[in-house]
Amino acid sequence: MYPVPSVIGTRPVYRGVYPLLFGLCIFLTLNSPVHAQNPAITIKVDANANKKTISPLIYGLAFPTNAQTTDLNCPLNRSGGNTTTRYNWKLNADNKGQDWFFESLAYPSAIAGEGADTFIGNNKQLGAASMITIPLIEWVARLGANRGKLSSFSIAKYGAQQNSDSQWFSDAGNGVKTNGSFVTGNNPKDASTASNSTFQQNWVKHIVQKWGAANSGGVRYYMMDNEASIWFSTHRDVRPIGLKMDEMRDKIIDYAGKIKAVDPTALIVGPEEWGWSGYLLSGFDQQYGNLHGWANLPDKAAHGNQDYMPYLLSELHKNEVSTGQRLLDVFSLHFYPQGGEFSNDISNTMKLRRNRSTRALWDANYVDESWISTQVQLIPRMKQWVASSYPGLKTAITEYNWGAEGSINGATAQADILGIFGREGLDMATRWVTPDASTPTYKAMKMFRNYDGFKSGFGDTSVQAIVPNPDNVSAFAAIRTVDGALTVMVISKYLSGNTKTTLSLANFAHNGSAQVYQLTAANAILHLSDIAVVGNSLAVTVPPQSITLYVFPPTGVNNTFTSSATASPASISIGTQTTLSVKVKCTAGALTNGIVDVEIYDPNGVLVAQQLYTGQNIAVGKTITYKPVWTASGASGKYTVAVGVFGANWTPNYHWRTSVTTITVTSSDTSQYNFEGGTQGWVSSGGMISGVATSSVQVFAGAKSLAVNFNGSGADAQQVLVSAPVTPAGKTITFHLWFPSGSAISAIQPYALEGAGGGWAWTGNWQSTANLTPNAWNTIKVTLPANAVTPLNQIGVQFFTSGAWTGTCYVDTVGW
């Protein structure tokens, strides 16, 4: 008897689409009052006990933007989720399955494989490894005429249904009749085309031809589809009967064999199963149990009542023994807590439950508080299954999420999870999906990978950290190889009250002080004052719902510096130069073969220039002057100069001063539409835009821009435009656009529309915001055809939104 509920409705259903993500966006900040003091605790850290290498690949993400990959110093990015199961690389299209009305939709580009190639190329440029999902299902997306969308459950063909894509594709139903029963007997060819291992092998050939083999910088990881055991639910339009154990075994052998034939150095990741019942039961038995109860499960009985995952691993191991070829390299599962933790619920009851539930990842004594109702101990369980059924495999959790992204409670859970991954020796992990940069959860990840903005992170060799009760305060410790520092992450899960804490250190020679970085409900990573270490202990007080990183430099590291700077001239116009005079003085601990870093930030805090001086040697008491020259470009306003001093490999971070001087940049905006004297005829049309106005809040050039105000309740497409512009044919129109982080803006498309004389010809440049930079000015250009009929009917900017949102975007300096 298995305590497994109906799969439908228990697994978190996410709206992941590639490249456009309808993800979890929560903007709630918890400010819990501080009540009585909590009992004092001691955290015992031993730098010589329980040493274990922490794989950097546990800090992976799904579908991060380029800016997020850089900011989180992310080493591993995954293209996964339900929609990747039906990706047709030839058409560059996918079918959303149950995620979105079983629709087949084209990507913007018709180039074969472009969606994945863009993902791979971005990762390669940023130094992150790519994980690519290879569809094992028998059907992938098909498109209509002119790359038109298709639906698997046409209302016109199959009758009225309980729900439809009324806004975007009204004929697309959800496959559920008005009486609650499923539409059955539909034709898979309505929106899909047949696929097999040869078709997917040709895609791998395309990837290798474009990017090289895995061992020469190409794609390293290929995943065996996504959550195949619940295809009968997520992709029931083409796979209404659940897979049996042997079907999945044979698919992996077939498809992995074809991949390895093209690239023997590639690594195969699988089976990518969804959760607890998917670990133990095949898709066939999950579906059967939903319909008939869990007392008698045919597929399990036919295999000697073996659990699904151990059986699958054992069978794949037998295949390697008989053929001499390994067709699975990484054993991967997904895990979402099933007690409501993966939600926006931040009631006190749920916060406490979320605090406890991370123990499902490791604790043999923790009985899961959901319908699972037994010990999950996921990472030790995975390692035991590998040891007994297929020795030598790596282990990975390639989807997980504990919810409450916009709350500090979600952030402490995320920090706890990353600490557990490292301590327990997991090899790889990718979070579904990347949190918004404005959330505490995002910053919790940054605490491990880039807490100071200079890629300084948690150590890479886990050591022992013992706490009295991990449900209240958890702690993780690691030695950082690059500089020998001891890093200790302390996570207070208490909902209220400060906690007096003693960090007791053993077997570590420190330099007498600890650097402190802290994230609280105030939602900012703060660099607090250093704290003296007395003997081998540190006495601190940690606030409730907080994440605090203590960095203990090893003995002998006591370098200190001061810096100052002037700019001559201090005020310049765009396109002209200024010379900086930056002085760095060593006051203690000589710098040997270090780095001096001079950076310039624009008025929005975006890095626009950087000058590095490597191999620097500065004796104690000496001052060295650096004179970088900078040419102003971009928007007018006040620019800030920052100075840092680092070791040869960017660690330690000896000195960082965020503002040593400022430079004022001025500009006269002479573009055709500069909005200096008003909106110049620009208006809004449709959707969630509530109006436009001139503004000085965000300016690319001059003193004003066009503010585009949003206030709406759903996903939509809307635009701002000006009628009858006198734009000559063949000209390139330049648009400057600004949007905030955390917005519902999913894509932006500047465009030009000819009038009736030009056949209403449209020229646009569609850009996903995943490839743009939030909180900064983005430049997008549209080139008119040489034979365009002018004057045009209009030029404008389309904004695509993925959901309800209130906020402001800006347009400035539009001209040719």
C-alpha positions in Angstrom: 0.0 0.0 0.0 1.5 3.3 -1.0 0.2 6.6 0.5 0.3 8.3 -2.9 -2.5 10.7 -3.8 -3.6 11.5 -7.3 -0.7 12.9 -9.2 -2.9 15.6 -10.8 -3.1 18.4 -8.4 -0.3 17.3 -6.0 2.7 18.0 -8.1 3.4 21.7 -8.4 2.2 22.8 -11.9 4.5 25.5 -13.2 4.1 27.7 -16.2 7.6 27.2 -17.6 7.9 28.1 -21.3 11.1 28.5 -23.2 12.3 31.1 -23.9 9.5 33.0 -22.2 8.9 32.2 -18.6 5.7 32.6 -16.7 7.3 32.0 -13.3 6.7 32.5 -9.7 7.0 36.2 -9.0 6.3 37.1 -5.3 7.0 40.5 -3.9 6.2 40.2 -0.2 8.6 41.3 2.5 8.2 40.0 5.9 9.0 42.2 8.8 8.5 40.1 11.9 8.6 41.9 15.3 11.4 41.1 17.6 10.1 39.6 20.8 11.8 37.9 23.8 15.3 36.7 23.6 15.7 33.1 22.3 17.8 30.6 24.3 21.6 31.1 23.8 23.3 28.5 21.6 26.8 27.3 20.7 27.7 26.3 17.1 30.7 24.0 17.1 32.9 24.2 14.0 35.8 21.8 13.5 37.9 22.6 10.4 39.4 19.1 10.5 36.2 17.1 10.8 33.9 15.7 8.2 35.9 17.2 5.3 34.1 16.8 2.0 34.5 18.6 -1.3 31.5 20.8 -2.2 30.7 20.7 -5.9 30.2 24.1 -7.4 27.5 22.6 -9.7 25.0 22.5 -6.8 24.5 26.2 -7.3 22.7 25.7 -10.7 19.6 27.5 -12.1 16.9 27.1 -14.7 16.6 29.8 -17.3 18.4 32.6 -15.6 19.0 35.8 -17.6 22.5 36.7 -18.5 22.6 39.3 -15.8 21.4 36.7 -13.2 24.0 34.2 -14.3 26.7 36.7 -13.8 25.4 38.2 -10.5 24.9 34.8 -8.9 28.2 33.5 -10.3 26.2 30.5 -11.6 28.2 27.6 -13.0 25.3 25.4 -14.4 22.1 26.4 -16.3 19.3 24.0 -17.2 16.9 24.2 -20.1 14.1 21.9 -18.7 10.5 21.7 -17.7 7.4 20.3 -19.3 7.6 22.3 -22.5 11.1 20.9 -23.4 9.5 17.4 -23.6 7.9 18.5 -26.9 10.6 20.8 -28.3 10.9 20.4 -32.1 14.4 21.5 -32.9 13.8 21.6 -36.6 10.9 24.0 -36.3 12.2 25.8 -33.2 8.8 25.4 -31.5 7.4 23.5 -28.6 4.1 22.3 -27.2 3.2 23.5 -23.8 1.2 20.4 -22.8 -0.9 20.8 -19.7 1.1 23.9 -18.7 -0.8 26.0 -21.4 -3.8 24.4 -23.2 -1.7 21.8 -25.0 -0.7 24.5 -27.6 2.1 24.2 -30.1 3.7 27.6 -30.4 6.6 28.9 -32.5 9.6 30.7 -31.1 10.3 34.1 -32.7 13.1 32.7 -34.9 12.4 30.0 -37.6 16.1 29.0 -37.6 16.4 25.3 -36.6 17.5 24.9 -33.0 17.8 28.6 -32.4 16.1 28.6 -29.0 18.5 26.1 -27.6 21.5 27.5 -29.4 20.9 30.9 -27.9 20.7 29.4 -24.5 23.9 27.4 -25.1 25.7 30.5 -26.6 24.8 32.7 -23.7 26.0 30.2 -21.1 29.2 29.6 -23.0 29.9 33.3 -23.1 29.3 33.6 -19.3 31.2 30.5 -18.4 28.2 28.4 -17.3 27.7 24.7 -18.3 24.5 24.0 -20.2 22.0 21.2 -19.5 19.8 20.4 -22.5 16.7 18.3 -22.4 16.4 15.6 -25.1 12.7 14.7 -25.8 12.1 10.9 -25.4 8.4 11.2 -26.0 6.9 10.0 -29.3 5.5 13.4 -30.4 6.9 16.9 -30.7 5.4 20.2 -31.7 3.9 20.8 -35.1 3.1 24.3 -36.5 0.4 25.6 -38.8 0.7 27.7 -41.9 3.2 30.6 -41.5 4.4 29.2 -38.2 0.9 29.5 -36.8 -0.1 28.0 -33.5 -2.0 24.7 -33.2 -4.1 23.2 -30.4 -4.4 19.5 -29.4 -7.9 20.0 -28.1 -9.7 22.1 -30.6 -13.1 23.2 -29.3 -14.4 23.3 -32.9 -13.3 19.7 -33.3 -13.9 18.1 -29.9 -16.6 20.2 -28.5 -17.1 22.5 -25.5 -14.6 22.3 -22.7 -14.2 23.6 -19.2 -11.6 26.1 -20.0 -9.9 27.7 -23.1 -7.2 30.1 -24.0 -9.9 32.7 -24.5 -7.5 35.7 -24.8 -4.8 34.3 -27.2 -6.3 31.3 -29.0 -9.9 30.8 -28.3 -10.2 27.5 -30.1 -7.6 25.9 -27.7 -9.4 23.9 -25.0 -7.9 22.3 -21.9 -9.0 18.8 -22.9 -11.6 18.5 -20.1 -15.3 18.3 -21.2 -17.9 20.4 -19.5 -19.0 17.3 -17.5 -15.5 17.0 -16.0 -14.3 14.0 -18.1 -11.2 14.1 -20.3 -11.4 14.4 -24.1 -10.2 11.0 -25.4 -9.5 9.6 -28.8 -8.0 12.9 -30.0 -5.6 12.8 -33.0 -2.0 13.5 -31.9 -1.3 14.9 -35.3 -3.6 17.9 -34.6 -0.7 19.8 -33.0 2.2 17.3 -33.0 4.4 15.3 -35.3 6.1 12.0 -34.7 9.6 11.9 -33.2 12.1 9.2 -32.6 15.7 8.7 -31.4 17.1 9.4 -34.9 15.4 12.7 -35.1 16.9 13.7 -31.7 20.3 12.3 -32.6 20.3 14.7 -35.6 19.7 17.5 -33.1 22.7 16.4 -31.1 24.7 16.4 -34.4 23.6 19.9 -35.0 24.7 21.0 -31.5 28.1 19.3 -31.8 28.7 20.8 -35.2 27.9 24.3 -33.9 29.4 24.2 -30.4 31.9 21.2 -30.5 32.0 18.1 -28.4 31.5 18.1 -24.7 35.3 17.8 -24.1 36.1 20.7 -26.3 33.7 23.3 -24.9 30.4 22.0 -26.2 27.3 20.9 -24.3 28.3 18.7 -21.4 25.0 17.4 -20.1 22.0 15.9 -22.0 18.9 15.1 -19.9 16.6 12.2 -20.6 13.4 14.2 -21.0 11.4 15.6 -18.1 9.2 13.7 -15.6 8.3 11.0 -17.9 6.2 9.1 -15.4 3.5 11.7 -15.5 3.3 12.2 -19.2 -0.2 10.6 -18.9 -1.1 13.9 -17.2 1.2 16.6 -18.5 1.1 15.4 -22.1 -2.0 13.3 -22.2 -2.9 14.7 -25.6 -0.2 12.4 -27.1 0.7 10.0 -24.3 -2.5 9.1 -22.4 -1.2 5.8 -21.0 1.6 6.0 -18.4 5.0 4.5 -19.2 6.0 1.2 -17.8 9.3 0.5 -16.1 10.8 -1.3 -19.1 9.6 1.3 -21.6 11.6 4.0 -19.8 14.6 1.6 -19.6 14.5 1.0 -23.3 14.0 4.6 -24.1 17.1 5.6 -22.1 19.2 2.9 -23.8 18.0 3.9 -27.2 18.3 7.7 -27.0 21.4 7.8 -24.8 23.1 5.4 -27.1 22.4 7.7 -30.1 23.8 10.7 -28.2 27.0 8.9 -27.2 27.4 7.7 -30.8 27.6 11.4 -31.8 29.5 12.6 -28.7 31.1 9.9 -26.5 32.4 12.6 -24.1 28.9 13.9 -23.3 27.3 13.0 -20.0 23.7 11.6 -19.8 21.5 12.8 -16.9 18.3 11.0 -15.9 15.7 9.9 -15.4 14.5 13.4 -14.2 11.6 12.0 -12.2 9.1 14.4 -10.6 8.8 13.3 -6.9 8.1 10.7 -4.3 5.6 8.5 -6.2 7.7 8.8 -9.3 10.7 7.4 -7.4 8.8 4.3 -6.4 6.2 3.7 -9.2 6.2 3.7 -13.0 3.9 6.1 -14.8 1.6 3.1 -15.6 1.2 2.2 -11.9 0.7 5.9 -10.8 -2.1 6.2 -13.3 -3.5 2.8 -12.4 -3.4 3.6 -8.7 -5.2 6.9 -9.3 -8.0 5.1 -11.0 -8.2 1.8 -9.1 -6.5 2.3 -5.7 -3.0 1.4 -4.5 -3.4 -2.1 -3.2 -2.5 -3.9 -6.4 -0.1 -2.3 -8.9 0.4 -4.4 -12.0 3.7 -3.1 -13.3 5.4 -3.3 -9.9 4.0 -6.8 -9.4 5.4 -7.8 -12.8 8.9 -6.8 -11.6 9.0 -8.6 -8.3 7.6 -5.6 -6.4 10.8 -3.7 -6.9 10.7 0.1 -6.5 11.0 1.9 -9.8 14.2 3.9 -9.4 16.3 1.0 -8.0 15.0 -1.3 -10.8 15.8 1.2 -13.5 19.3 1.9 -12.2 19.9 -1.9 -11.9 18.7 -2.5 -15.5 20.9 0.2 -16.9 23.8 -1.1 -14.9 23.2 -4.6 -16.4 23.2 -3.0 -19.9 26.6 -1.4 -19.2 28.1 -4.7 -17.9 26.9 -6.5 -21.0 27.8 -3.9 -23.6 30.7 -2.1 -22.0 29.1 1.3 -22.5 27.8 3.6 -19.8 24.5 5.2 -20.9 23.7 7.0 -17.6 26.3 9.2 -15.9 24.2 11.3 -13.5 21.2 10.0 -11.5 18.8 12.9 -11.3 15.5 13.5 -9.5 13.2 16.4 -8.8 11.8 17.3 -5.4 9.1 19.7 -4.3 7.9 19.6 -0.7 4.3 18.3 -0.7 2.8 20.0 2.4 2.2 23.4 0.9 5.7 24.7 1.3 6.0 25.3 -2.4 3.5 28.2 -2.3 3.1 31.8 -1.4 1.8 30.9 2.1 3.6 32.8 4.8 1.4 32.2 7.7 3.3 31.4 10.9 2.2 27.8 10.7 3.6 27.4 7.2 6.8 29.3 8.0 7.5 26.8 10.8 6.7 23.9 8.5 8.9 25.3 5.8 11.7 25.6 8.3 11.4 21.9 9.3 10.7 20.4 5.9 14.2 20.9 4.5 15.2 18.0 6.7 13.5 15.8 4.1 16.6 16.2 2.1 18.9 14.5 4.7 17.4 13.5 8.0 16.7 9.8 8.6 14.6 10.7 11.6 12.4 13.2 9.9 9.0 11.9 8.9 7.6 14.0 6.0 4.6 15.9 7.2 2.7 15.6 3.9 0.9 12.7 2.3 4.3 11.1 1.9 4.2 10.4 5.7 7.6 8.6 5.9 11.3 9.3 5.9 12.4 10.7 2.6 16.1 11.4 3.4 16.4 12.1 -0.3 20.2 12.7 -0.8 21.3 9.7 1.4 18.6 7.6 -0.3 19.8 8.5 -3.8 23.4 7.7 -2.8 22.3 4.4 -1.4 20.3 3.5 -4.5 23.4 4.4 -6.6 25.7 2.3 -4.4 23.5 -0.7 -4.5 22.1 -0.5 -8.1 24.6 1.4 -10.3 27.9 2.3 -8.6 29.8 5.3 -9.8 27.0 7.6 -10.8 26.9 11.2 -9.8 23.7 12.4 -8.0 21.6 15.5 -8.9 18.4 17.3 -7.9 17.6 19.2 -11.1 14.3 20.7 -9.9 13.4 22.0 -6.5 11.6 24.9 -4.9 10.4 25.7 -1.4 8.2 28.6 -2.3 7.8 32.1 -0.6 10.4 33.7 -2.8 9.4 37.2 -1.8 9.6 36.4 1.9 12.7 36.1 4.1 11.2 32.7 5.2 11.6 31.5 1.6 15.2 32.9 1.7 16.2 31.1 4.9 14.8 27.9 3.4 16.8 28.4 0.2 20.0 29.1 2.1 19.4 26.0 4.3 19.0 23.9 1.1 22.2 25.1 -0.5 24.1 24.4 2.8 22.5 20.9 2.9 23.5 20.2 -0.7 27.1 20.9 0.0 27.3 19.2 3.4 25.6 16.0 2.1 27.8 15.8 -1.0 25.2 16.2 -3.8 27.0 16.6 -7.1 24.6 18.8 -9.0 21.4 20.9 -8.5 19.4 23.4 -10.5 16.6 25.4 -8.9 13.3 25.8 -10.7 13.3 28.6 -11.6 15.6 31.6 -11.0 14.2 33.9 -8.3 13.7 37.5 -9.3 16.7 39.6 -8.4 14.5 41.8 -6.1 13.6 39.0 -3.8 15.3 37.8 -0.5 15.5 34.3 -2.0 17.7 35.5 -4.8 19.9 37.3 -2.3 20.1 34.1 -0.2 21.7 32.4 -3.2 24.0 35.3 -3.7 25.2 34.9 -0.1 26.8 31.6 -1.2 28.2 32.8 -4.6 28.8 36.5 -4.7 28.1 38.1 -1.3 30.4 41.1 -1.9 29.8 41.7 -5.6 33.3 40.4 -6.4 32.5 36.7 -6.8 33.5 35.9 -3.2 31.6 32.9 -2.0 31.1 30.1 0.5 34.0 27.7 0.9 34.5 24.6 -1.3 35.5 22.1 1.3 32.7 21.3 3.8 33.7 20.9 7.4 31.8 20.1 10.6 29.3 22.6 12.0 27.1 21.2 14.8 24.0 23.1 16.0 21.5 22.2 18.9 18.4 22.3 16.7 18.4 22.9 12.9 14.7 23.8 13.0 15.6 26.9 14.9 19.2 27.8 13.8 21.1 25.8 11.2 24.8 26.4 10.3 27.2 25.2 7.6 31.0 25.6 7.5 33.6 25.3 4.7 37.2 26.1 4.0 37.7 28.3 0.9 40.7 26.9 -1.0 41.6 30.0 -2.9 42.6 32.0 0.3 42.3 29.5 3.1 39.5 31.3 4.8 36.9 29.6 7.0 33.4 30.5 6.0 30.5 29.8 8.4 26.9 30.4 7.2 24.4 30.8 10.2 20.7 30.7 9.4 18.3 31.8 12.1 14.9 30.4 11.3 13.3 31.8 14.5 10.3 33.9 13.5 11.0 36.4 16.2 13.6 37.2 18.9 17.4 37.6 18.7 19.6 34.6 19.5 22.9 35.0 21.4 25.3 32.7 19.6 28.8 31.5 20.3 30.8 30.2 17.3 33.4 27.8 18.8 36.2 27.1 16.4 38.5 24.1 16.4 41.5 23.3 14.3 41.7 26.6 12.5 44.3 29.3 12.9 42.5 32.6 12.3 43.9 36.1 12.1 41.9 37.5 15.1 38.8 38.9 13.3 35.8 37.9 11.2 34.2 39.7 8.3 30.4 39.7 8.5 27.8 39.8 5.7 24.1 39.6 6.6 20.7 39.3 4.9 17.5 40.0 6.9 13.9 40.8 6.2 15.1 44.3 5.2 16.1 42.5 2.0 19.6 43.7 1.5 23.0 42.1 1.9 24.9 44.3 4.4 28.6 44.2 5.0 28.7 44.7 8.8 31.7 45.7 10.8 34.4 43.1 11.5 34.2 41.3 14.8 37.1 40.3 17.0 37.6 36.6 17.7 38.6 36.0 21.3 40.7 32.9 21.6 38.8 30.4 19.4 35.3 31.7 19.9 33.2 34.5 18.5 30.2 35.9 20.5 27.5 37.3 18.3 23.8 38.0 18.3 21.8 36.9 15.2 18.4 38.5 14.4 15.4 36.4 13.6 14.9 35.2 10.1 18.3 36.0 9.0 21.3 34.6 7.0 24.7 35.6 8.3 28.0 34.7 6.7 31.2 34.9 8.9 34.5 34.9 7.0 37.5 34.0 9.1 40.8 34.9 7.2 43.6 32.6 8.1 46.5 33.8 10.3 48.8 36.3 8.5 46.2 37.9 6.4 46.0 41.5 7.8 46.4 43.7 4.7 44.6 47.1 4.9 44.4 50.0 2.3 43.0 53.4 1.8 41.9 55.0 -1.5 41.0 58.4 -2.9 40.4 59.8 -6.4 39.8 63.0 -8.4 38.6 63.5 -11.9 39.9 66.2 -14.2 37.7 67.6 -15.5 35.0 66.5 -13.1 32.2 67.6 -15.5 32.2 66.4 -19.1 29.8 66.0 -22.0 29.0 62.7 -23.7 31.8 61.7 -26.1 34.5 63.6 -24.2 37.2 62.3 -21.9 38.2 62.8 -18.3 41.4 61.5 -16.5 41.1 60.0 -13.1 43.8 60.3 -10.5 43.3 57.3 -8.2 45.5 56.9 -5.1 45.9 53.6 -3.2 47.9 53.5 0.0 48.9 50.4 1.9 48.6 50.9 5.6 49.4 47.3 6.7 50.3 44.0 5.2 52.2 44.6 1.9 50.4 43.7 -1.4 52.2 41.2 -3.5 51.1 40.4 -7.1 47.6 41.8 -6.4 44.9 43.5 -8.4 43.8 47.1 -8.2 40.3 47.6 -9.7 38.9 51.0 -10.8 35.2 50.9 -11.8 32.7 53.5 -13.0 29.0 53.2 -12.5 26.2 55.1 -14.3 23.4 56.9 -12.5 21.4 53.7 -12.2 24.3 51.8 -10.6 25.2 49.8 -13.7 28.9 49.1 -14.3 29.9 51.0 -17.5 33.7 50.9 -17.3 36.5 49.0 -15.6 40.3 49.3 -15.5 42.3 46.5 -14.0 45.9 46.8 -12.8 47.2 43.3 -12.2 50.6 42.2 -10.7 50.6 45.1 -8.3 53.1 45.3 -5.5 52.5 47.9 -2.8 54.8 48.1 0.3 53.5 49.2 3.7 53.2 53.0 3.9 53.5 53.4 0.1 51.0 55.1 -2.2 50.6 54.4 -5.9 48.7 56.6 -8.2 46.7 55.2 -11.2 45.5 57.4 -14.0 42.9 55.7 -16.1 41.2 57.7 -18.9 37.4 57.4 -19.5 35.3 58.6 -22.5 31.7 59.3 -21.4 29.0 57.5 -23.3 25.4 56.7 -22.6 23.0 58.7 -20.5 23.7 62.0 -18.8 23.8 62.2 -15.0 26.2 61.6 -12.0 28.6 58.7 -12.4 30.3 57.1 -9.4 33.9 55.8 -9.2 34.7 52.8 -7.1 38.1 51.3 -6.1 39.1 47.9 -4.9 42.2 46.0 -3.9 42.3 42.2 -4.2 44.6 39.2 -4.1 46.0 37.7 -7.3 42.9 35.5 -7.8 40.4 38.1 -6.7 40.5 36.9 -3.1 41.0 38.0 -0.5 39.0 41.2 -0.9 41.3 43.5 1.0 39.6 46.9 0.3 36.5 48.1 -1.5 35.3 51.7 -1.6 32.0 52.2 -3.5 32.4 56.0 -4.0 35.8 57.7 -4.1 34.6 60.5 -6.4 31.9 61.3 -8.9 31.9 62.5 -12.6 29.0 64.7 -13.9 28.1 63.9 -17.5 25.9 66.3 -19.5 24.2 66.0 -22.8 21.8 67.9 -25.1 19.4 65.4 -26.6 18.9 66.3 -30.2 17.0 63.1 -31.3 13.7 63.4 -33.1 11.8 62.3 -30.0 13.6 63.5 -26.8 10.5 64.3 -24.7 12.1 67.3 -23.3 9.1 69.5 -24.0 6.3 66.9 -23.6 5.1 63.6 -24.9 5.5 64.9 -28.6 2.3 63.1 -29.7 3.1 59.7 -28.2 0.1 57.9 -26.9 -0.7 54.5 -25.4 -2.9 51.8 -27.0 -4.6 48.8 -25.5 -3.7 46.4 -22.7 -2.5 47.3 -19.2 -0.9 50.8 -20.0 -2.8 53.4 -18.0 -1.1 56.4 -19.7 2.1 58.2 -20.7 3.8 61.3 -19.4 7.1 63.0 -19.4 9.4 62.2 -16.4 12.8 62.9 -15.0 12.9 59.7 -12.9 14.9 57.7 -15.5 16.6 59.6 -18.3 18.9 58.3 -21.1 19.9 61.8 -22.3 18.8 65.4 -21.6 16.5 65.9 -18.6 13.2 64.1 -19.5 12.0 60.8 -20.9 8.6 59.2 -21.7 7.2 57.4 -18.7 4.9 54.4 -19.6 2.7 53.6 -16.7 1.2 50.1 -16.3 -1.7 49.2 -14.0 -3.5 46.0 -15.2 -4.7 42.6 -14.1 -3.6 40.2 -16.7 -1.1 39.1 -19.4 -1.5 41.3 -22.5 0.2 43.1 -25.4 0.2 46.8 -25.5 2.1 49.7 -27.1 3.0 53.3 -27.1 3.2 55.0 -30.4 3.4 58.2 -32.4 1.4 58.7 -35.7 2.7 59.9 -39.1 6.4 60.2 -38.2 8.5 61.7 -41.0 11.0 58.9 -41.0 12.8 58.5 -44.4 12.9 55.0 -46.0 16.0 52.9 -45.3 16.7 54.7 -42.0 17.6 52.9 -38.8 15.4 54.0 -35.9 17.2 53.8 -32.5 15.0 53.3 -29.4 16.2 53.5 -25.8 14.1 51.6 -23.3 14.2 51.1 -19.5 12.3 48.5 -17.5 12.5 47.6 -13.8 13.6 44.2 -12.4 10.7 42.2 -11.1 8.3 43.5 -13.7 5.8 41.5 -15.6 7.4 42.7 -18.9 8.3 39.5 -20.8 9.3 41.0 -24.2 9.7 44.4 -25.9 9.3 45.1 -29.6 10.1 48.5 -31.2 8.4 48.7 -34.6 7.5 50.7 -37.6 4.2 50.4 -39.4 3.7 51.7 -43.0 0.3 52.9 -44.1 -2.2 51.7 -46.7 0.2 52.8 -49.5 2.8 50.5 -48.2 0.4 47.6 -47.7 0.5 48.1 -43.9 4.0 46.5 -43.9 5.4 45.9 -40.4 9.0 46.0 -39.4 9.8 45.1 -35.8 12.6 43.9 -33.5 11.2 41.5 -30.9 13.4 41.1 -27.8 12.8 38.9 -24.8 13.5 40.7 -21.6 15.5 37.6 -20.6 18.1 38.9 -23.1 17.8 42.6 -21.9 19.1 44.3 -18.8 16.6 45.4 -16.2 17.1 48.7 -14.3 19.2 50.0 -17.2 18.8 51.6 -20.6 18.6 49.1 -23.5 19.3 50.1 -27.1 17.1 48.4 -29.7 17.2 49.3 -33.4 14.7 48.9 -36.3 15.9 49.4 -39.9 13.2 50.4 -42.4 13.2 48.8 -45.8 14.7 50.9 -48.6 11.4 50.8 -50.4 9.3 51.8 -47.3 6.4 54.1 -48.2 6.7 57.3 -46.1 5.5 59.1 -44.1 4.8 56.0 -42.0 1.5 55.3 -40.3 3.3 55.0 -37.0 6.4 54.0 -35.0 6.2 52.7 -31.5 7.1 50.2 -28.9 5.1 47.1 -28.0 5.4 45.8 -24.4 4.4 42.1 -23.8 3.3 41.3 -20.2 3.0 37.9 -18.6 0.6 38.8 -15.9 -0.8 41.5 -13.6 1.6 44.3 -12.9 1.7 47.9 -11.7 4.8 49.9 -12.5 6.6 52.1 -15.0 8.8 51.7 -18.0 10.6 54.5 -19.8 11.3 55.4 -23.5 13.8 58.0 -24.4 16.0 59.4 -27.3 14.1 57.9 -30.2 15.6 59.0 -33.5 17.3 58.2 -36.8 
